[in-house]
Amino acid sequence: MATNKALTLVLVILCFVLVHELETNSGHLVTANAEKIDCKSKCAYRCSKAGWHKLCLRACNTCCERCNCVPPGTAGNEDVCPCYAKMTTHGGRHKCP
């Protein structure tokens, strides 16, 4: 009887961990049915006015590959791509330009 309770407890904990991981990573998932966008050209325009052009392109392409989205314009408009807006560096700063 004690073994069944322990097993149930472990399964419940694993379910909570799985749900937590799905919630925290949901912004980084790209659906299989979504058509891939041309990250190279979208990021070239997004970073066209950046002072650190190569750094901007590297970050933008990483974000684009993960989110399959780049906000329009050269800055701002991040509400269009929530995944892009939520992505941060290890230091907690915005990753995507």
Phi, psi and omega in degrees: 000318180294327180293320179295319179294320179294317179297318178297317179298316179297318179295320178296316179297317178297322177296317178297319179296317180298314179297318178299315180296319179295322179291318182286333182259000185298330179289343183260000182273143175244129182291149183293334183277345183289137178282134180292137177269166179276090184298322184300312181286322179297317180287328177300317178288317181302322184262008186299334181251009182286144177289322179253076189302310183295320178296318178299314180298318181297313180293316181298315180296322176298313180296319180296316179298321181283324187257343185057040182200141172224127180298150179289155178087181182265350177198161177069205179057024184290347178294341179288329181234087182300322179299315180298319182288329184276342185291132182231163175278177177298335180274000177089006179271159178297130182276322190267132181286000000 
